[in-house]
Amino acid sequence: MNWCDLVVLGIILGFAVFGMYKGFIMSVFKLLSFVISLVLSFLLYPYVSKFLMGTALHDKIKEKILDSMVLQQSGVFSGAKNAVADKVVENLNVPGFLKDVLKSKFPDPTKLIDLQQINNVISEEMTKIVIYVISMIVLYIVVRVLLIFAKFVLGEVSKLPVFKQVDKLGGFAFGGVEGFLTIYIIFTILMVFSSVSSFKGLFGALENSTIAKYIFEHNFIFNLISGK
């Protein structure tokens, strides 16, 4: 057993103790409230975003995006009336995957068309994305706030003598499981750095450990991702 094993055990024990402090009922509720909020925000955001698209918020966001695009285009498309959508999109300071989405909105992104039309299509699509994100965030917050009442009720129930001891033990066990899952997630992320020389010492320590090595080599998350 080396320091890797101690870190793994420390994380699991830490989660277990925190779970015991929170109690089983509140620990499960915390997880469920996150899942419920996420699912509801995903299901309802199309309706909220549709409403927001018809408000002044849409126009303000689009105006800001257009201004930013014009600023980025200065010196590149200065004075040009026509341009190729592909080049306009590539000039934008946005992630690569988003550039692919924007290019897909043009029948032929390599065709020379009106620059103003290109800017309008791009700004409209980016405005939609911004509003989608805003809708999901707002819905998530609203649902979490609405669940506060349920949290209060469950908190009072968990204090009843008949539930108290069982709740603490259940919370300890649930926290331990959360700790295990956290270790699996950390080890999955570490897989990305397996060929990086600066991580050689860490992987050497893992190889010489006992508990950490077993979890690392039997990582169900990595197996699912890699299709094993």
DRENKE-194744 format. One record per residue (C-alpha): residue number from 0; x, y, z; residue in one letter. Coordinates in steps of 0.5 Angstrom, whole numbers. Example, Ala and Ser with C-alpha at 12.3 -4.5 7.8 and 13.67 -1.06 7.14 Angstrom:
BEGIN
0, 25, -9, 16, A
1, 27, -2, 14, S
END
This chain:
BEGIN
0, 0, 0, 0, M
1, 3, 7, -2, N
2, 0, 14, -2, W
3, -4, 13, -8, C
4, -8, 8, -4, D
5, -8, 13, 2, L
6, -11, 18, -3, V
7, -16, 13, -5, V
8, -19, 11, 1, L
9, -19, 18, 4, G
10, -23, 21, -2, I
11, -28, 15, -1, I
12, -28, 16, 7, L
13, -29, 23, 6, G
14, -35, 22, 2, F
15, -38, 17, 7, A
16, -37, 22, 13, V
17, -40, 28, 9, F
18, -46, 23, 7, G
19, -47, 21, 14, M
20, -47, 28, 16, Y
21, -52, 30, 10, K
22, -56, 23, 12, G
23, -59, 18, 6, F
24, -65, 22, 5, I
25, -62, 29, 4, M
26, -56, 25, 0, S
27, -61, 22, -5, V
28, -65, 28, -5, F
29, -59, 32, -7, K
30, -58, 27, -13, L
31, -65, 27, -15, L
32, -66, 34, -15, S
33, -60, 35, -20, F
34, -63, 30, -25, V
35, -70, 32, -24, I
36, -68, 40, -25, S
37, -63, 38, -31, L
38, -69, 33, -35, V
39, -74, 38, -34, L
40, -70, 44, -36, S
41, -68, 40, -42, F
42, -75, 38, -44, L
43, -78, 45, -43, L
44, -73, 49, -46, Y
45, -76, 49, -53, P
46, -82, 52, -50, Y
47, -78, 58, -46, V
48, -74, 59, -52, S
49, -79, 60, -57, K
50, -82, 65, -52, F
51, -76, 69, -51, L
52, -75, 69, -59, M
53, -81, 74, -60, G
54, -78, 79, -54, T
55, -74, 84, -54, A
56, -68, 80, -51, L
57, -67, 77, -58, H
58, -66, 83, -62, D
59, -61, 86, -57, K
60, -57, 79, -57, I
61, -57, 79, -64, K
62, -55, 86, -65, E
63, -49, 85, -60, K
64, -47, 79, -64, I
65, -47, 83, -70, L
66, -43, 89, -68, D
67, -38, 84, -65, S
68, -38, 80, -72, M
69, -37, 87, -76, V
70, -31, 89, -71, L
71, -28, 82, -72, Q
72, -29, 83, -80, Q
73, -26, 90, -80, S
74, -19, 89, -84, G
75, -21, 82, -87, V
76, -28, 84, -91, F
77, -27, 92, -90, S
78, -31, 95, -96, G
79, -33, 88, -99, A
80, -41, 87, -101, K
81, -40, 80, -102, N
82, -36, 74, -99, A
83, -36, 67, -98, V
84, -39, 64, -92, A
85, -34, 59, -91, D
86, -29, 64, -90, K
87, -33, 69, -86, V
88, -35, 63, -81, V
89, -27, 61, -80, E
90, -26, 68, -79, N
91, -30, 68, -73, L
92, -27, 67, -66, N
93, -32, 61, -64, V
94, -30, 54, -62, P
95, -29, 49, -68, G
96, -35, 45, -67, F
97, -40, 51, -67, L
98, -36, 53, -74, K
99, -39, 47, -77, D
100, -46, 48, -74, V
101, -46, 55, -77, L
102, -43, 53, -84, K
103, -49, 48, -85, S
104, -54, 53, -85, K
105, -52, 55, -92, F
106, -54, 51, -98, P
107, -47, 52, -101, D
108, -42, 55, -96, P
109, -37, 56, -101, T
110, -41, 60, -106, K
111, -40, 68, -106, L
112, -46, 71, -103, I
113, -48, 78, -100, D
114, -44, 79, -94, L
115, -50, 82, -90, Q
116, -54, 76, -92, Q
117, -48, 72, -89, I
118, -48, 76, -82, N
119, -55, 76, -81, N
120, -56, 68, -82, V
121, -50, 67, -77, I
122, -52, 72, -72, S
123, -59, 69, -72, E
124, -56, 62, -71, E
125, -52, 64, -66, M
126, -57, 68, -62, T
127, -62, 62, -62, K
128, -56, 58, -59, I
129, -55, 64, -53, V
130, -63, 64, -52, I
131, -63, 56, -52, Y
132, -57, 56, -46, V
133, -61, 62, -43, I
134, -67, 58, -43, S
135, -64, 52, -40, M
136, -60, 56, -34, I
137, -66, 59, -32, V
138, -71, 53, -32, L
139, -65, 49, -28, Y
140, -65, 55, -23, I
141, -73, 55, -23, V
142, -74, 48, -22, V
143, -68, 48, -16, R
144, -72, 53, -13, V
145, -78, 50, -13, L
146, -75, 44, -10, L
147, -73, 47, -4, I
148, -80, 46, -1, F
149, -79, 39, -2, A
150, -72, 39, 1, K
151, -75, 43, 8, F
152, -80, 37, 8, V
153, -75, 31, 7, L
154, -71, 35, 12, G
155, -76, 35, 18, E
156, -78, 28, 16, V
157, -70, 25, 17, S
158, -70, 28, 24, K
159, -76, 24, 27, L
160, -73, 19, 32, P
161, -75, 13, 28, V
162, -71, 15, 21, F
163, -65, 18, 24, K
164, -60, 13, 26, Q
165, -62, 9, 19, V
166, -62, 16, 15, D
167, -55, 17, 18, K
168, -52, 10, 16, L
169, -55, 10, 9, G
170, -52, 17, 8, G
171, -45, 14, 10, F
172, -46, 8, 5, A
173, -49, 13, 0, F
174, -43, 17, 1, G
175, -38, 12, 0, G
176, -41, 10, -7, V
177, -41, 17, -9, E
178, -33, 17, -7, G
179, -32, 11, -11, F
180, -35, 14, -17, L
181, -31, 20, -16, T
182, -25, 16, -16, I
183, -27, 12, -23, Y
184, -28, 19, -26, I
185, -22, 21, -24, I
186, -18, 15, -26, F
187, -22, 16, -33, T
188, -19, 23, -34, I
189, -12, 21, -32, L
190, -13, 16, -38, M
191, -12, 22, -43, V
192, -5, 23, -40, F
193, -2, 16, -40, S
194, 3, 18, -45, S
195, 5, 25, -42, V
196, 12, 24, -39, S
197, 11, 29, -34, S
198, 5, 24, -31, F
199, 10, 18, -31, K
200, 12, 18, -23, G
201, 4, 18, -22, L
202, 3, 12, -26, F
203, 9, 9, -23, G
204, 6, 10, -16, A
205, -1, 7, -19, L
206, 3, 1, -21, E
207, 6, 0, -15, N
208, -1, 1, -11, S
209, -6, -4, -9, T
210, -13, -1, -8, I
211, -12, 4, -13, A
212, -9, 0, -18, K
213, -14, -5, -18, Y
214, -20, 0, -19, I
215, -15, 4, -24, F
216, -15, -3, -28, E
217, -22, -5, -27, H
218, -25, 2, -29, N
219, -32, 1, -32, F
220, -33, 8, -34, I
221, -27, 7, -39, F
222, -29, 0, -41, N
223, -36, 3, -43, L
224, -33, 9, -47, I
225, -28, 4, -50, S
226, -33, -1, -52, G
227, -30, -6, -48, K
END
